[in-house]
Amino acid sequence: MQLSQVVEALLISAQRPLPACELASMIKAAGAEDELTPNEFAKTNEAQVAAALEQLKIEYIEQQRAFQLVEKADGWQVASDPQFAQWVRQLFPAQKPARLSPPALETLAVIAYRQPITRADVEAVRGVAIESVLQTLMERGLVKIAGRAEIPGRPLLYETTQFFLEHFGLRNLDELPNAEELKRRELPKASTPAPEAAAANPLPNEETDSPNDLNRPAEHAQSAT
């Protein structure tokens, strides 16, 4: 028996992605209470698991299997190869949610690259109001409230969610295309009112929600595809 086989069995049986550190812990803990079944991998470490994962990944590619080993934001997972999507999709005949509109995708891109960011700053970049679009992104579970900006009026800040990473197949935000270049580029920003003006004209609607609203969960996450 090889370590890669044990790792493969765990990944196939798991209902969620598993990081290398968790895989190592599971492998070392196996058989701890059963003295009749010694654990030959009791001294396995994370580096060895990482090597086994890489071995499996290469084997699946070389053998042209219908599945592949994918590293997601929260760990590794065995998944069907995208080239078989049209057939695999037949297992899920339920109506698919509507695709995101171009305005929603543009708004999501601005938030993804410049998070945390206020609604006013996103609107300054896009040149249009985004209240309804922002609500759609939150309902899809792609964007969430991240706190309040330390500027007059303390407007809400928005950022992308863990589901955003999973949906777009990213391990982290650094994997966004041209991330460093676009993060450095200067973009329009909303003008910041003076403290006196902010006190006299409080921000409307969601920008003045009570602090309790920061803990209000988004609607059930749905696929944006």
N, C-alpha and C positions, 0 to 999 in steps of 0.2 A: 504493500500500500504506500502511496506517495502523498506528501503533504498537499500537493495540488488537487488530488482527488478529494481530500477532506474539505478543502476550501470550496471546491466545486459543489459538493453535496450540500454544504451550508448555504451557499448562494442560491442554489436551485430551490431549496426548501424554504428560504426566508420569504416573508411577505413584504419586505422593504429592503432598501439598499443597506449594506453593512460596511462600515469603515474598516480598514486593516487592523486598527488597534482592537476593535471589538471582536473581529474574527480571531485574533491571536488569543484573546481572553477566553473565548468559547472553546477553542481547541485545547488550551492548557487545562481548563476546568473539567473537560470530559473524563468520565470514569473516576473522578476523585472519591466517590462514595462506593465504588465497586472494586474491591481488591482482587476479584477473580478476572477482571478485564483490565489489564495494565494499559496505560495510555502511552504509546510510543512517541507521541508528539507533545508530551507534558512540558518540555523545555522550549517549545516553539516561541520565537519572538516576532515582533512586528516586522522587522526587516525580512525575515524568512517568508512571512505571509505575503509581503509586498512582492518578493521575487516569484512566489507561486502564482500570484495574480497576473503578473507580467507573462509568465509561462503559459497560463491558460489563455490569455488574450492573444498571444502569438499562435498557439495551437488552433484556436477557433478560426483564425484568419487563414492559416495554411491549409486546414482541412476543409475550408469553404463551407463551414457549418451554417445552418439557417438562423443561428443565434450568435450573439457577440457579448463580450464583456464590456460593460460601460461604467465609467466613473462619473457619478453624479455629485451634486453638491454635498450630499450627506452620506456618501459611501459608494460601494461597488454593487452592481446588479447584472444578472444575466437577462438579456432582452432579445427579442426577435430582431433580425437584421431589417433595416428600413426598406430594403429592396423587395421584401415580401409583404409590405404594408397592405397592398390592395386585397390580398387573400386573408391576412390576419384580421383586417377590418370587418370581415364577415362575421366574426365572433361577437361583434359589438354593433348590432343593427339599430340600437336606439338612436333617436334623432340627435344629430350633432349640434352643439351651440353655434350660433352665428359667428363668423370671423370678425375680428376687430376691424373697425373702419380705419381708413388712412389717418384721419384726425386723432383717433385713439392711439394708433401706433406711433405717430409723431410725438404725442404727449408722453407716452410711455418711454420713448427713447430719451427725451429731455430729462425725465425724472431719473432714469437708469444711469445716465452719464453724470448728472449733477446733484444727485441725492446727498443728504436730505435737502429739499428745496421747497420753497413756498409756492402756493398756487399763483400768486401775483408774479413771481419770477418766471414761472412756466408761461404764463400769459404774455409776459414781456417778450419772450423768445418767439412764441407762436403768433403773436399779434391778434389773438382772438380770445374770447372767454372760453374757459374749459370746464366749467362747473359740472355740466352733464357728462362730459367725457371722463372727467376724473371720477365721478360717481360710478360709471360703468367699469372702470379699471379696478375700483375698490370692490365692487360686487363680484368681479371675476377672480378676486383674490390675488391680483397682480401687484397692487399698490396698497400701502397701509399708512396710517398716521404715525409719525416718528417723534412727535413732541411739538414744542413751540420754539420759534426763532427768538433770540434775545435782541429784538429790535422793538421800537415803539409799536404798540398794538399787539405784540407777541402773536403773530399769525401762525397757523399750523404748518408743520413741516411734513413732507411726504417722502416715502422711500419705497423701493421695491421689496417684495416678500421672498420667502424661501420658495414658494410655489413658482414665482417668476423664474428663479434659477432652474428649477426642475423642468418647467415647461419648455424653456429654450435650451435645455441641455448644457447648462453652464455649471462649473464647479464653484466659481466665484465671479465677482464683478470684473476682475482683471482680465477675464476671458472675453469680455465684450469686444467686438471688432474695433480696432484703432482706439482702444480705451485711453491710453496715455495722451495721444495727440489730441483727441476730442475733449478730454478733461482740461487740457491747458488752454484751449481756444477761448477767447473772450466772447461772451454772449451778452445780449441786452439784459438789464436787470430792472426790476421795478423801482421807482423812486421811493425813498424812505421818508415818510412824513416826519416833521419835527414833533417832539414830545407833546407840545401844546396842541398841535393840530390833531394828533392821534387821540388825545383825550377828548377833544371837542367833537371828533368824528370817528367813533369806533367802527372797526371793520364790520361789514355785514355778514349775515348768514353763517357759513361754516367757519369763517375766520374768527368768530367770537363765541364759538361753542364753549360750554363749560368744561373744566378740566376733566370731569368724569367721562366726557365723550372720547377722551384719548384712549380709554380702555374698552370702548365699544368694539366688539369683534366685527370683522367684515362678514358679508354674506358668504354662504358656502362657496368655496373655491370651485370654479368650473373651468374646464379646458377652454383656452381662447382660440382653439383651432376650429 
